[in-house]
Amino acid sequence: MHELTILVELVGMVEQAMSQNNIDKIDTVVVQIGQLSSIVPRYMKEYYPNATEGSKLAGSKLKIEMIPGNGLCHHCDKVFNVVKNKGKCPICGADDWEMLSGQEFMLKEIYIEEKNPSQ
């Protein structure tokens, strides 16, 4: 359940950015999670309201984008999805590959809530 710890750190990062930029309200936080990371997206979504409760992010939404777990085959230089192909190159069948992507966790974007012009 390290997702809650990650979310608490994420909330702190976003709140710091809000303070530095005089932002009052956040609409959506967008993160990218690698397909091969140890982070479970379902838990991130589930725990997000708890992690933001009482913070400047309370009521905001969390959007998750998945980064595919891609590897580069050392034998035929084919880039392939490691999960889909069960760790074997779909071209030559080799299991000697280098990880290119899929272990990341990144804060990608923060959407601020637009103020009503009449306010």
C-alpha beads as a LAMMPS data file, in Angstrom:
LAMMPS data file: protein, C-alpha beads

119 atoms
118 bonds

1 atom types
1 bond types

-500.0 500.0 xlo xhi
-500.0 500.0 ylo yhi
-500.0 500.0 zlo zhi

Masses

1 110.0

Atoms # bond

1 1 1 0.000 0.000 0.000
2 1 1 2.859 2.387 -0.810
3 1 1 0.440 4.187 -3.139
4 1 1 -0.826 6.268 -0.214
5 1 1 2.727 7.379 0.603
6 1 1 3.277 8.307 -3.043
7 1 1 0.014 10.259 -3.068
8 1 1 0.951 12.191 0.081
9 1 1 4.237 13.211 -1.591
10 1 1 2.361 14.129 -4.778
11 1 1 -0.063 16.329 -2.828
12 1 1 2.896 18.102 -1.202
13 1 1 4.541 18.732 -4.580
14 1 1 1.347 20.118 -6.095
15 1 1 0.617 22.296 -3.058
16 1 1 4.139 23.729 -3.288
17 1 1 3.595 24.533 -6.990
18 1 1 0.256 26.126 -6.111
19 1 1 1.890 28.369 -3.497
20 1 1 4.719 29.377 -5.821
21 1 1 2.252 30.316 -8.567
22 1 1 -0.559 31.848 -6.483
23 1 1 -3.040 29.165 -7.503
24 1 1 -6.089 28.716 -5.303
25 1 1 -7.854 25.685 -6.734
26 1 1 -6.825 22.651 -8.768
27 1 1 -9.262 20.855 -11.060
28 1 1 -7.209 17.840 -12.183
29 1 1 -3.791 16.332 -11.513
30 1 1 -2.414 14.155 -14.326
31 1 1 0.216 11.520 -13.553
32 1 1 1.934 8.940 -15.721
33 1 1 2.536 5.454 -14.346
34 1 1 4.714 2.854 -16.020
35 1 1 3.105 -0.471 -16.811
36 1 1 6.011 -2.256 -15.097
37 1 1 6.205 -0.034 -12.019
38 1 1 5.143 -1.357 -8.641
39 1 1 2.374 1.266 -8.461
40 1 1 -1.199 -0.007 -8.776
41 1 1 -3.305 2.592 -10.640
42 1 1 -6.552 1.326 -9.122
43 1 1 -5.199 2.013 -5.617
44 1 1 -3.997 5.461 -6.648
45 1 1 -7.518 6.352 -7.817
46 1 1 -9.101 4.793 -4.731
47 1 1 -6.826 6.533 -2.194
48 1 1 -6.616 9.919 -3.931
49 1 1 -9.650 11.435 -2.131
50 1 1 -8.193 10.388 1.250
51 1 1 -4.751 11.781 0.415
52 1 1 -6.191 15.143 -0.652
53 1 1 -8.709 15.499 2.186
54 1 1 -8.040 18.698 4.128
55 1 1 -5.462 19.871 1.573
56 1 1 -5.598 22.513 -1.157
57 1 1 -6.290 19.651 -3.591
58 1 1 -9.481 18.517 -1.853
59 1 1 -12.176 17.932 -4.464
60 1 1 -9.743 17.699 -7.373
61 1 1 -9.578 14.769 -9.772
62 1 1 -6.707 12.413 -10.527
63 1 1 -6.138 11.341 -14.133
64 1 1 -3.754 8.467 -14.789
65 1 1 -1.989 7.816 -18.084
66 1 1 -0.198 4.505 -18.500
67 1 1 3.280 4.292 -20.021
68 1 1 3.807 0.979 -21.828
69 1 1 6.515 -1.386 -20.639
70 1 1 8.745 -1.435 -23.702
71 1 1 12.020 -3.222 -24.188
72 1 1 14.677 -3.243 -26.917
73 1 1 15.799 -6.665 -28.099
74 1 1 19.604 -6.993 -28.075
75 1 1 19.494 -9.540 -30.902
76 1 1 17.285 -7.925 -33.556
77 1 1 16.860 -4.332 -32.253
78 1 1 13.063 -4.670 -32.180
79 1 1 11.200 -2.482 -29.668
80 1 1 8.370 -4.488 -28.125
81 1 1 5.906 -4.488 -25.235
82 1 1 7.460 -6.674 -22.555
83 1 1 4.165 -7.496 -20.807
84 1 1 2.198 -8.309 -23.956
85 1 1 4.996 -10.560 -25.195
86 1 1 5.798 -12.156 -21.828
87 1 1 9.399 -10.907 -21.847
88 1 1 10.295 -12.445 -25.211
89 1 1 10.958 -10.601 -28.445
90 1 1 8.042 -11.269 -30.834
91 1 1 10.403 -11.235 -33.834
92 1 1 13.296 -13.489 -32.796
93 1 1 12.086 -14.993 -29.507
94 1 1 15.096 -13.778 -27.528
95 1 1 14.743 -12.875 -23.878
96 1 1 17.839 -10.657 -23.866
97 1 1 16.474 -7.114 -23.918
98 1 1 16.967 -3.679 -22.395
99 1 1 14.177 -1.823 -20.584
100 1 1 13.221 1.397 -22.412
101 1 1 10.091 2.458 -20.568
102 1 1 7.472 1.303 -18.133
103 1 1 8.930 1.855 -14.664
104 1 1 8.222 5.600 -14.465
105 1 1 6.033 7.633 -12.174
106 1 1 5.722 11.280 -13.204
107 1 1 3.587 14.279 -12.465
108 1 1 2.664 15.339 -15.985
109 1 1 0.176 18.206 -15.709
110 1 1 -1.830 20.236 -13.260
111 1 1 -5.078 21.766 -14.500
112 1 1 -6.223 24.768 -12.510
113 1 1 -9.839 25.552 -11.891
114 1 1 -10.899 28.523 -13.988
115 1 1 -12.282 31.460 -12.055
116 1 1 -15.602 32.899 -13.099
117 1 1 -14.820 36.273 -14.753
118 1 1 -17.619 37.965 -12.772
119 1 1 -15.877 37.146 -9.470

Bonds

1 1 1 2
2 1 2 3
3 1 3 4
4 1 4 5
5 1 5 6
6 1 6 7
7 1 7 8
8 1 8 9
9 1 9 10
10 1 10 11
11 1 11 12
12 1 12 13
13 1 13 14
14 1 14 15
15 1 15 16
16 1 16 17
17 1 17 18
18 1 18 19
19 1 19 20
20 1 20 21
21 1 21 22
22 1 22 23
23 1 23 24
24 1 24 25
25 1 25 26
26 1 26 27
27 1 27 28
28 1 28 29
29 1 29 30
30 1 30 31
31 1 31 32
32 1 32 33
33 1 33 34
34 1 34 35
35 1 35 36
36 1 36 37
37 1 37 38
38 1 38 39
39 1 39 40
40 1 40 41
41 1 41 42
42 1 42 43
43 1 43 44
44 1 44 45
45 1 45 46
46 1 46 47
47 1 47 48
48 1 48 49
49 1 49 50
50 1 50 51
51 1 51 52
52 1 52 53
53 1 53 54
54 1 54 55
55 1 55 56
56 1 56 57
57 1 57 58
58 1 58 59
59 1 59 60
60 1 60 61
61 1 61 62
62 1 62 63
63 1 63 64
64 1 64 65
65 1 65 66
66 1 66 67
67 1 67 68
68 1 68 69
69 1 69 70
70 1 70 71
71 1 71 72
72 1 72 73
73 1 73 74
74 1 74 75
75 1 75 76
76 1 76 77
77 1 77 78
78 1 78 79
79 1 79 80
80 1 80 81
81 1 81 82
82 1 82 83
83 1 83 84
84 1 84 85
85 1 85 86
86 1 86 87
87 1 87 88
88 1 88 89
89 1 89 90
90 1 90 91
91 1 91 92
92 1 92 93
93 1 93 94
94 1 94 95
95 1 95 96
96 1 96 97
97 1 97 98
98 1 98 99
99 1 99 100
100 1 100 101
101 1 101 102
102 1 102 103
103 1 103 104
104 1 104 105
105 1 105 106
106 1 106 107
107 1 107 108
108 1 108 109
109 1 109 110
110 1 110 111
111 1 111 112
112 1 112 113
113 1 113 114
114 1 114 115
115 1 115 116
116 1 116 117
117 1 117 118
118 1 118 119
